[in-house]
Amino acid sequence: KLSRTLATRISRRYRQSRKRRKVDMRRTIRRNMCYGGVLLDLKYVSARVQKPKLLLICDVSESMARYGSFVLQFIYGLSSVVDGIESFAFSEDFCRLSPLFAEQRGFEATMADFLNESAKLGRGTDLHQALAKLNAHYKNLLTSKTIVIIVSDTKTLAAEKALKELQALRRQVKEVIWLNTLPKGYWDSVKTVALFQKECLMFECYTLSHLEHIVRRKIF
């Protein structure tokens, strides 16, 4: 339910932002000729509303193990309620998970396959390699309609290189939303938080109650 609400809020926010109406001067002038040229009856033209595409990137490295329950539920929940969402996982490597969810099986079976697949990625975290592969091999998914959701504690190798890839990603998509599984009390002591926070909307989120709080605050 929370995943569905979050997806709906994100979609509604970005769809509404494109619903600016402009005055259609040609139609307005023609319609108001009977008033001696006084523009009393305005006619508008609206841009076509386009629903954003969601792309989910989840950190499954060793440092994320304590948040495993939340991450698994979030990945499955969001992938189950959003049509066409693209899902990826990373640690030392990077892989696409979307085919696992396309089969629409139950939670246990899907997550078993997910855990088997993510076990091949290694224990460390290399966000730089993950985003570099995303930018190189899945560029067709990175459009002005794409909302990227990253679930990670921000801790990574080659942080400065990762920042450059994040900046490149941010220029190509509509928005990057980062759900940070690191408790907020530690944010000031972890340099990567401030480093990546400049390039995205970042929120503390490592339990379902945090996710519920974000939804209730109507940030989206």
C-alpha positions in Angstrom: 0.0 0.0 0.0 2.8 2.4 0.9 4.6 1.6 -2.4 1.4 2.3 -4.4 0.8 5.6 -2.5 4.4 6.7 -3.0 4.3 5.9 -6.8 1.0 7.7 -7.1 2.4 10.8 -5.3 5.5 10.9 -7.4 3.5 10.5 -10.6 0.9 13.2 -9.6 3.6 15.7 -8.6 5.4 15.6 -11.9 2.4 15.3 -14.1 0.9 18.4 -12.5 4.1 20.3 -13.0 3.7 20.0 -16.7 0.0 21.1 -16.8 0.7 24.8 -17.4 -1.8 26.3 -19.7 -0.8 29.0 -22.2 -3.2 31.4 -23.9 -3.9 30.5 -27.5 -3.8 34.0 -28.9 -5.1 33.1 -32.4 -8.2 31.4 -31.0 -8.7 34.1 -28.3 -8.7 37.0 -30.8 -11.0 35.2 -33.2 -13.4 34.3 -30.4 -13.5 37.9 -29.0 -14.0 39.8 -32.3 -17.7 40.2 -31.3 -16.5 42.2 -28.3 -14.6 44.8 -30.3 -11.3 43.2 -29.7 -11.5 43.3 -25.9 -10.1 39.9 -24.6 -13.0 38.7 -22.4 -13.1 35.1 -23.3 -9.6 33.5 -23.1 -8.8 30.3 -25.0 -6.0 28.0 -23.8 -3.7 25.4 -25.2 -2.4 22.7 -22.8 0.8 20.7 -23.1 0.2 16.9 -23.3 0.5 15.4 -19.9 3.2 12.7 -19.8 3.4 10.2 -16.9 7.0 9.8 -15.6 8.9 6.6 -15.8 10.4 5.2 -12.6 13.9 3.6 -12.4 14.9 1.9 -9.1 18.6 1.4 -8.1 19.2 -0.6 -4.8 22.4 -1.0 -2.9 22.8 -4.7 -1.8 26.3 -4.5 -0.4 27.4 -5.8 3.0 26.9 -2.5 4.7 23.2 -2.7 3.8 22.7 -6.1 5.3 21.0 -4.7 8.5 18.4 -3.0 6.3 17.8 -6.0 4.1 14.2 -6.6 5.2 13.2 -3.0 4.3 15.1 -3.1 1.0 13.5 -6.4 -0.1 10.0 -5.3 0.8 10.5 -1.9 -0.9 11.9 -3.4 -4.1 9.1 -6.0 -4.4 6.4 -3.6 -3.4 7.3 -0.8 -5.8 8.0 -3.3 -8.7 4.6 -4.9 -8.1 2.5 -1.8 -8.3 4.3 0.3 -11.0 3.9 -0.8 -14.6 7.1 -0.5 -16.6 9.4 0.2 -13.7 13.1 -0.7 -14.3 14.9 -2.2 -11.3 18.6 -2.6 -10.7 20.9 -3.8 -7.9 24.5 -3.0 -7.2 27.4 -3.6 -4.8 30.8 -4.2 -6.4 29.0 -4.9 -9.7 25.6 -3.9 -11.3 22.7 -5.9 -12.6 19.2 -5.5 -14.0 16.5 -7.1 -12.0 13.4 -6.1 -14.0 13.0 -9.6 -15.6 12.5 -11.1 -12.1 9.5 -9.0 -11.5 8.0 -9.3 -14.9 7.1 -12.9 -14.1 4.7 -11.6 -11.3 5.3 -14.5 -8.9 4.9 -14.4 -5.1 7.2 -12.5 -2.7 9.1 -15.6 -1.5 9.9 -17.0 -4.9 10.8 -13.6 -6.4 13.0 -12.6 -3.5 14.8 -16.0 -3.5 15.8 -15.3 -7.1 16.7 -11.8 -6.2 19.0 -12.9 -3.3 20.7 -15.5 -5.6 21.3 -12.8 -8.2 22.5 -10.2 -5.8 24.9 -12.7 -4.1 27.0 -12.6 -7.3 27.6 -8.8 -6.9 30.1 -8.9 -4.1 30.3 -7.4 -0.6 31.7 -4.0 -1.2 30.0 -0.9 -2.7 31.0 0.8 -5.9 28.4 3.3 -6.9 30.8 4.7 -9.5 30.9 1.5 -11.5 27.1 1.0 -11.1 26.2 4.5 -12.5 28.8 4.3 -15.2 27.3 1.0 -16.4 23.8 2.5 -16.2 24.9 5.6 -18.2 26.7 3.4 -20.7 24.4 0.4 -21.3 20.9 1.7 -20.4 21.0 5.2 -21.8 17.7 4.7 -23.5 16.0 4.5 -20.1 17.4 7.9 -19.0 15.1 10.5 -20.4 13.4 13.8 -19.3 10.5 11.6 -18.1 12.5 9.4 -15.9 12.5 9.6 -12.1 15.4 7.7 -10.5 15.0 6.3 -7.0 18.3 5.2 -5.2 18.2 3.2 -2.0 21.6 3.2 -0.4 23.5 4.3 2.7 25.8 6.5 0.4 29.0 4.6 1.5 31.0 3.7 -1.6 34.4 3.4 -3.1 35.6 6.2 -5.4 33.1 8.7 -4.1 34.3 11.6 -6.2 34.0 9.5 -9.4 30.6 8.4 -8.3 29.6 12.0 -7.8 30.5 12.8 -11.4 28.4 9.9 -12.7 25.5 11.0 -10.5 25.8 14.5 -11.9 25.8 13.1 -15.4 22.7 11.0 -14.6 21.0 14.0 -13.0 21.4 16.0 -16.2 19.6 13.3 -18.3 16.6 12.6 -16.1 13.7 14.5 -14.5 14.7 13.9 -10.9 16.8 11.7 -8.6 15.3 10.7 -5.3 17.6 9.1 -2.7 16.2 7.0 0.1 19.1 7.0 2.6 19.2 3.9 4.9 21.8 5.5 7.1 20.2 6.9 10.3 20.1 10.7 10.1 22.1 11.1 13.3 25.2 9.8 11.4 24.8 12.0 8.3 27.1 14.7 9.4 29.9 12.2 10.1 29.7 10.5 6.7 31.2 12.7 3.9 29.4 10.9 1.1 26.0 12.1 2.4 26.8 15.8 1.9 28.6 14.9 -1.4 25.6 13.2 -3.0 22.9 15.2 -1.3 23.6 18.2 -3.5 22.5 16.3 -6.6 19.2 14.8 -5.4 16.3 14.9 -3.0 17.5 12.8 -0.1 15.4 11.4 2.8 16.2 9.1 5.8 14.4 5.9 5.0 15.3 2.4 6.4 12.0 1.2 7.8 8.4 1.0 6.6 7.5 3.6 9.3 10.0 6.0 7.7 8.5 5.4 4.3 5.0 6.0 5.8 6.2 9.2 7.3 7.6 10.4 4.0 4.3 9.6 2.3 2.3 11.3 5.0 4.4 14.5 4.8 3.2 14.8 1.2 6.8 15.6 0.1 5.7 14.2 -3.3 
